[in-house]
């Protein structure tokens, strides 16, 4: 490579011949440009000599339009030298100054070269979006079709780095169009060169394959993006549904707690009323029991002293007393009142044991209230033996085993 450089430089310098009409070296900037470009890639310090020579030559130009264009080109060359020595910030400032001058007559090739250098700076700084923008402008202003193809290849690499598969596909299409132009020119010049045709076909097939691969990647990315959107939407719906469900259950649970609280309060209130009425009933029961006991004692005393030979009026009073003792009106009122106050208990008792008589119901009531055999005999004005027999018959009807607490049975019945 070094040998080729050493041979190339003298050849280029030999081309620096003055124009006999103007004394100005024809195409000197093209030659300086090539020399500086060679040294920028190998030994940038040697580029300075030819940059200074170019500056001296510009002062000879009298045409302002040509002079301005040459100054713009020289600044671009200096910027390329700065890039070669890794002074990217200084190079970018120089290039921006060229753009700010807004030279209306600047050659498109110069613009293309300027934006290509801005692309190099952006790429080195890993600013790929900016690099793509500058390279795209460079391609737009580029007139050399081979150079345009080279820039398009660079652009496709940038799209691939940036995962922009849609624009990558467009870049391949543009490259394919340029290849058709290039190979059509080659076919016109060398119609017999079949190898170029084969290479063109192979290249087109490779491009087509790459386009298909990237189309598949694009479709796959679209599918993945759609899947993500649907998944996010599903999660949002699920989250909203879960929130609504939680709110609904919280509200129902709160209402249920209120209902349970009110039910407990109602039960407590009913229990208190029941206890108060039960106390009242027992007081009434004690009153009847004491009255009957007192009358019975009085009757027994009076019966001992009674003489059948006494006056008929006394006998009549004795009969009235006997009638009062035998009268069950108070007892009937007592049981009727209990049945009214505890209709639920009596109704359940009748429904469960349909073979119970009215007298059986009364014995059940006295058992529930814990009335003893003796007191029951006093209330009903019968013997204790009769009460025991009646209770035994009742236990058989109720399927209560001997020795089992009958009060608990009636309490559980009421709770049920």
C-alpha positions as CSV (number, residue, x, y, z in Angstrom):
1,X,0.0,0.0,0.0
2,X,2.9,2.4,0.9
3,X,4.5,1.7,-2.5
4,X,1.3,2.5,-4.3
5,X,1.0,5.8,-2.4
6,X,4.6,6.8,-3.2
7,X,3.9,6.2,-6.9
8,X,0.5,7.9,-6.9
9,X,1.6,11.2,-5.4
10,X,4.2,12.1,-8.1
11,X,1.7,11.2,-10.8
12,X,-0.9,13.6,-9.2
13,X,1.7,16.4,-8.8
14,X,2.7,16.0,-12.5
15,X,-0.9,16.9,-13.4
16,X,-0.5,20.3,-11.8
17,X,0.1,22.2,-15.1
18,X,-0.9,25.8,-15.5
19,X,-3.6,26.8,-18.0
20,X,-1.8,28.7,-20.8
21,X,-4.7,31.1,-21.1
22,X,-5.2,32.1,-17.4
23,X,-2.0,30.9,-15.8
24,X,-4.3,29.1,-13.3
25,X,-3.7,25.5,-12.6
26,X,-6.6,23.6,-14.2
27,X,-8.5,21.2,-11.8
28,X,-5.9,21.9,-9.1
29,X,-8.4,21.4,-6.3
30,X,-9.3,18.0,-7.6
31,X,-5.6,17.0,-7.5
32,X,-5.0,18.6,-4.1
33,X,-8.2,17.0,-2.8
34,X,-6.9,13.5,-3.9
35,X,-3.5,14.1,-2.4
36,X,-4.9,15.4,0.9
37,X,-7.4,12.4,1.0
38,X,-4.5,10.0,0.6
39,X,-2.5,11.6,3.4
40,X,-5.6,11.9,5.7
41,X,-5.9,8.1,5.6
42,X,-2.2,7.4,6.1
43,X,-0.2,10.4,7.4
44,X,-2.5,13.4,8.2
45,X,0.4,15.7,9.2
46,X,1.5,15.8,5.5
47,X,-1.9,17.1,4.5
48,X,-1.3,20.5,6.0
49,X,1.3,21.4,3.3
50,X,-1.2,20.9,0.5
51,X,-4.0,22.7,2.4
52,X,-1.8,25.8,2.7
53,X,-1.0,25.6,-1.0
54,X,-4.7,25.4,-1.8
55,X,-5.3,28.6,0.3
56,X,-2.6,30.5,-1.7
57,X,-4.2,29.5,-5.0
58,X,-7.7,30.7,-4.0
59,X,-6.5,34.3,-3.7
60,X,-5.8,34.3,-7.4
61,X,-9.4,33.7,-8.4
62,X,-11.2,36.8,-9.5
63,X,-14.7,35.4,-10.1
64,X,-16.6,35.7,-6.8
65,X,-18.9,32.7,-7.4
66,X,-16.0,30.4,-8.2
67,X,-14.0,31.8,-5.3
68,X,-16.9,31.2,-2.9
69,X,-17.3,27.7,-4.1
70,X,-13.6,27.0,-3.7
71,X,-13.6,28.4,-0.2
72,X,-16.5,26.1,0.7
73,X,-14.6,23.2,-0.8
74,X,-11.4,24.2,1.1
75,X,-13.4,24.3,4.4
76,X,-14.8,20.9,3.7
77,X,-11.2,19.6,3.0
78,X,-10.0,21.2,6.3
79,X,-12.9,19.5,8.2
80,X,-11.9,16.2,6.7
81,X,-8.4,16.8,8.0
82,X,-9.8,17.6,11.5
83,X,-11.8,14.3,11.4
84,X,-8.6,12.4,10.4
85,X,-6.8,13.8,13.5
86,X,-9.9,13.1,15.8
87,X,-10.9,16.7,16.2
88,X,-14.6,16.0,15.5
89,X,-16.0,19.0,17.4
90,X,-13.8,21.5,15.4
91,X,-14.7,19.7,12.2
92,X,-18.5,20.0,12.9
93,X,-18.1,23.7,13.6
94,X,-16.4,24.3,10.3
95,X,-19.1,22.3,8.4
96,X,-21.9,24.2,10.2
97,X,-20.2,27.5,9.2
98,X,-20.3,26.4,5.5
99,X,-24.0,25.7,5.8
100,X,-24.7,29.0,7.6
101,X,-23.0,30.9,4.7
102,X,-26.0,29.8,2.6
103,X,-24.1,29.9,-0.7
104,X,-26.8,29.6,-3.4
105,X,-24.3,28.5,-6.0
106,X,-22.6,25.8,-4.1
107,X,-22.2,22.6,-6.1
108,X,-24.3,19.6,-5.2
109,X,-21.3,17.4,-5.0
110,X,-19.9,19.7,-2.3
111,X,-23.1,19.5,-0.4
112,X,-23.1,15.7,-0.6
113,X,-19.5,15.6,0.6
114,X,-20.4,18.1,3.5
115,X,-23.3,16.0,4.7
116,X,-21.2,12.8,4.4
117,X,-18.6,14.3,6.8
118,X,-21.4,15.3,9.2
119,X,-22.6,11.6,9.0
120,X,-19.1,10.4,9.9
121,X,-19.0,12.7,13.0
122,X,-22.5,11.6,14.1
123,X,-21.6,7.9,13.6
124,X,-18.4,8.2,15.6
125,X,-20.5,9.8,18.4
126,X,-23.0,6.9,18.1
127,X,-25.8,9.3,17.3
128,X,-27.4,7.0,14.7
129,X,-30.6,8.9,14.1
130,X,-28.5,12.0,13.2
131,X,-26.1,9.9,11.2
132,X,-29.1,8.5,9.1
133,X,-30.4,12.0,8.5
134,X,-27.1,13.4,7.3
135,X,-26.3,10.4,5.1
136,X,-29.7,10.6,3.5
137,X,-29.1,14.2,2.6
138,X,-25.6,13.2,1.3
139,X,-27.3,10.6,-1.0
140,X,-29.8,13.2,-2.2
141,X,-27.2,15.7,-3.4
142,X,-24.8,13.0,-4.7
143,X,-24.4,12.9,-8.5
144,X,-22.0,10.0,-8.8
145,X,-24.1,6.9,-9.1
146,X,-21.3,4.6,-7.9
147,X,-20.8,6.8,-4.8
148,X,-24.6,7.0,-4.3
149,X,-24.6,3.1,-4.2
150,X,-21.8,3.1,-1.7
151,X,-23.7,5.6,0.5
152,X,-26.9,3.6,0.2
153,X,-25.0,0.5,1.5
154,X,-23.8,2.5,4.5
155,X,-27.4,3.7,5.0
156,X,-28.7,0.2,5.0
157,X,-26.2,-0.8,7.6
158,X,-27.3,2.1,9.8
159,X,-31.0,1.0,9.5
160,X,-30.0,-2.5,10.5
161,X,-28.1,-1.1,13.5
162,X,-31.1,1.0,14.4
163,X,-33.5,-2.0,13.9
164,X,-35.5,0.1,11.3
165,X,-36.5,-2.8,9.0
166,X,-39.1,-0.8,7.1
167,X,-36.6,1.8,5.9
168,X,-34.0,-0.9,5.4
169,X,-36.3,-2.6,2.9
170,X,-36.6,0.8,1.1
171,X,-32.9,1.2,1.0
172,X,-32.4,-2.3,-0.6
173,X,-35.0,-1.3,-3.3
174,X,-33.0,1.9,-4.0
175,X,-29.8,-0.1,-4.2
176,X,-31.4,-2.6,-6.6
177,X,-32.6,0.3,-8.9
178,X,-29.0,1.7,-9.0
179,X,-27.7,-1.8,-9.8
180,X,-30.1,-2.0,-12.7
181,X,-28.8,1.4,-14.1
182,X,-25.2,0.4,-13.6
183,X,-25.5,-3.1,-15.2
184,X,-27.6,-1.7,-18.0
185,X,-24.7,0.7,-18.8
186,X,-22.3,-2.2,-18.6
187,X,-24.5,-4.2,-20.9
188,X,-24.5,-1.4,-23.4
189,X,-20.7,-1.2,-23.3
190,X,-19.9,-4.9,-22.9
191,X,-22.8,-6.9,-24.3
192,X,-20.7,-10.0,-24.4
193,X,-19.7,-10.1,-20.8
194,X,-22.0,-12.8,-19.4
195,X,-20.2,-13.0,-16.1
196,X,-21.4,-9.4,-15.2
197,X,-25.0,-10.5,-16.0
198,X,-24.6,-13.5,-13.7
199,X,-23.2,-11.3,-11.0
200,X,-26.1,-8.9,-11.5
201,X,-28.6,-11.7,-11.2
202,X,-26.9,-13.2,-8.1
203,X,-26.8,-9.7,-6.5
204,X,-30.5,-9.1,-7.3
205,X,-31.4,-12.5,-5.9
206,X,-29.4,-11.7,-2.7
207,X,-31.2,-8.4,-2.4
208,X,-34.5,-10.0,-3.0
209,X,-33.7,-12.6,-0.3
210,X,-32.6,-9.9,2.1
211,X,-35.9,-8.0,1.4
212,X,-37.9,-11.2,2.1
213,X,-36.0,-11.8,5.3
214,X,-36.5,-8.2,6.5
215,X,-40.2,-8.4,5.5
216,X,-40.5,-11.5,7.7
217,X,-38.7,-9.6,10.5
218,X,-41.1,-6.6,10.0
219,X,-44.1,-8.9,10.1
220,X,-42.8,-10.7,13.2
221,X,-42.2,-7.4,14.9
222,X,-45.7,-6.3,14.0
223,X,-47.1,-9.5,15.4
224,X,-45.1,-9.2,18.6
225,X,-46.2,-5.5,19.0
226,X,-49.8,-6.5,18.4
227,X,-49.4,-9.3,21.0
228,X,-48.0,-6.8,23.5
229,X,-50.8,-4.4,22.9
230,X,-53.5,-7.2,23.3
231,X,-51.7,-8.4,26.4
232,X,-51.5,-4.9,28.0
233,X,-55.2,-4.4,27.1
234,X,-56.1,-7.8,28.7
235,X,-54.2,-6.9,31.8
236,X,-55.9,-3.5,32.0
237,X,-59.4,-5.2,31.7
238,X,-58.4,-7.8,34.2
239,X,-57.2,-5.2,36.7
240,X,-60.4,-3.2,36.3
241,X,-62.5,-6.3,36.7
242,X,-60.5,-7.3,39.8
243,X,-60.9,-3.8,41.3
244,X,-64.7,-3.8,40.6
245,X,-65.0,-7.3,42.1
246,X,-63.1,-6.3,45.2
247,X,-65.2,-3.2,45.6
248,X,-68.4,-5.2,45.2
249,X,-67.3,-7.8,47.7
250,X,-66.3,-5.2,50.2
251,X,-69.6,-3.4,49.8
252,X,-71.5,-6.7,50.2
253,X,-69.4,-7.7,53.2
254,X,-70.1,-4.4,54.8
255,X,-73.9,-4.8,54.2
256,X,-73.7,-8.3,55.5
257,X,-72.0,-7.1,58.7
258,X,-74.7,-4.5,59.2
259,X,-77.4,-7.1,58.6
260,X,-75.8,-9.5,61.1
261,X,-75.4,-6.7,63.6
262,X,-79.1,-5.8,63.3
263,X,-80.1,-9.5,63.5
264,X,-78.1,-9.8,66.8
265,X,-79.7,-6.7,68.2
266,X,-83.1,-7.9,67.2
267,X,-82.5,-11.3,68.9
268,X,-81.2,-9.6,72.0
269,X,-84.3,-7.4,72.1
270,X,-86.6,-10.4,71.6
271,X,-84.8,-12.3,74.2
272,X,-85.1,-9.5,76.7
273,X,-88.9,-9.2,76.0
274,X,-89.2,-12.9,76.3
275,X,-87.5,-12.9,79.7
276,X,-89.6,-10.0,80.9
277,X,-92.8,-11.8,79.8
278,X,-91.6,-15.1,81.3
279,X,-91.0,-13.4,84.6
280,X,-94.5,-11.8,84.4
281,X,-96.0,-15.2,83.6
282,X,-94.2,-16.9,86.5
283,X,-95.5,-14.2,88.9
284,X,-99.0,-14.8,87.6
285,X,-98.5,-18.5,88.0
286,X,-97.2,-18.1,91.6
287,X,-100.2,-16.0,92.4
288,X,-102.7,-18.7,91.1
289,X,-100.7,-21.4,92.9
290,X,-100.8,-19.5,96.2
291,X,-104.5,-18.7,95.8
292,X,-105.4,-22.3,95.1
293,X,-103.2,-23.6,98.0
294,X,-104.8,-21.1,100.4
295,X,-108.3,-22.0,99.2
296,X,-107.6,-25.7,99.4
297,X,-106.2,-25.4,103.0
298,X,-109.2,-23.3,103.9
299,X,-111.5,-25.9,102.4
300,X,-109.9,-28.8,104.3
301,X,-110.2,-26.9,107.6
302,X,-113.8,-26.0,106.8
303,X,-114.6,-29.6,105.8
304,X,-113.5,-30.9,109.2
305,X,-115.8,-28.6,111.1
306,X,-118.6,-29.1,108.7
307,X,-121.7,-30.9,110.1
308,X,-124.3,-32.1,107.8
309,X,-127.0,-31.3,110.4
310,X,-126.0,-27.6,110.2
311,X,-128.1,-25.0,108.5
312,X,-128.6,-25.4,104.8
313,X,-127.1,-21.9,104.2
314,X,-123.7,-23.1,105.5
315,X,-123.9,-26.1,103.3
316,X,-124.6,-23.8,100.4
317,X,-121.5,-21.7,101.2
318,X,-119.5,-24.8,101.4
319,X,-120.6,-25.9,98.0
320,X,-119.8,-22.5,96.5
321,X,-116.3,-22.7,98.0
322,X,-115.8,-26.1,96.5
323,X,-117.0,-24.7,93.2
324,X,-114.4,-21.9,93.3
325,X,-111.6,-24.4,94.0
326,X,-112.6,-26.6,91.2
327,X,-113.0,-23.7,88.8
328,X,-110.2,-23.8,86.2
329,X,-110.9,-20.4,84.7
330,X,-107.7,-18.9,86.1
331,X,-105.7,-21.9,84.9
332,X,-107.2,-21.6,81.4
333,X,-106.3,-17.9,81.3
334,X,-102.8,-18.7,82.4
335,X,-102.1,-21.2,79.7
336,X,-103.9,-19.2,77.1
337,X,-101.7,-16.2,77.9
338,X,-98.6,-18.4,77.6
339,X,-99.7,-19.7,74.2
340,X,-100.3,-16.1,73.0
341,X,-96.9,-14.9,74.2
342,X,-95.0,-18.0,72.9
343,X,-97.1,-19.0,69.9
344,X,-94.0,-20.0,68.0
345,X,-93.1,-22.6,70.6
346,X,-96.6,-24.0,70.9
347,X,-97.0,-24.1,67.0
348,X,-93.7,-26.0,66.6
349,X,-94.7,-28.4,69.3
350,X,-98.1,-29.2,67.6
351,X,-96.5,-29.5,64.2
352,X,-93.8,-31.9,65.3
353,X,-96.0,-34.0,67.6
354,X,-99.5,-34.0,66.2
355,X,-100.9,-36.6,68.6
356,X,-100.6,-34.2,71.7
357,X,-103.8,-33.3,73.5
358,X,-104.6,-30.0,75.1
359,X,-103.7,-31.4,78.5
360,X,-100.3,-32.6,77.1
361,X,-99.6,-29.1,75.8
362,X,-100.2,-27.7,79.3
363,X,-97.8,-30.3,80.8
364,X,-95.2,-29.3,78.2
365,X,-95.6,-25.6,79.2
366,X,-95.1,-26.4,82.9
367,X,-92.1,-28.6,82.1
368,X,-90.5,-25.8,80.1
369,X,-91.1,-23.3,82.9
370,X,-89.6,-25.9,85.4
371,X,-92.7,-26.3,87.5
372,X,-92.3,-29.2,89.9
373,X,-94.7,-32.2,90.3
374,X,-96.0,-30.9,93.5
375,X,-96.7,-27.4,92.2
376,X,-98.3,-28.8,89.0
377,X,-100.6,-30.9,91.1
378,X,-101.6,-27.8,93.1
379,X,-102.3,-25.7,90.0
380,X,-104.3,-28.4,88.3
381,X,-106.0,-29.6,91.6
382,X,-105.0,-33.2,91.1
383,X,-102.7,-35.6,93.0
384,X,-99.0,-35.8,92.5
385,X,-99.3,-39.4,91.3
386,X,-101.6,-38.2,88.5
387,X,-99.1,-35.6,87.4
388,X,-96.3,-38.2,87.3
389,X,-98.4,-40.6,85.2
390,X,-99.3,-37.8,82.8
391,X,-95.7,-36.8,82.4
392,X,-94.6,-40.4,81.7
393,X,-97.2,-40.7,79.0
394,X,-96.1,-37.3,77.6
395,X,-92.4,-38.4,77.5
396,X,-93.3,-41.5,75.5
397,X,-95.2,-39.4,73.0
398,X,-92.2,-37.0,72.7
399,X,-89.7,-39.8,72.5
400,X,-87.8,-38.4,75.5
401,X,-85.6,-41.1,77.2
402,X,-85.9,-41.6,80.9
403,X,-83.5,-39.3,82.8
404,X,-83.0,-36.8,80.0
405,X,-83.5,-33.2,80.9
406,X,-86.9,-32.3,79.4
407,X,-86.3,-28.5,79.8
408,X,-83.3,-28.7,77.4
409,X,-85.4,-30.6,74.9
410,X,-88.1,-27.8,74.9
411,X,-85.4,-25.1,74.7
412,X,-83.7,-26.7,71.7
413,X,-87.2,-27.0,70.1
414,X,-87.8,-23.3,70.5
415,X,-84.3,-22.5,69.1
416,X,-84.9,-24.7,66.0
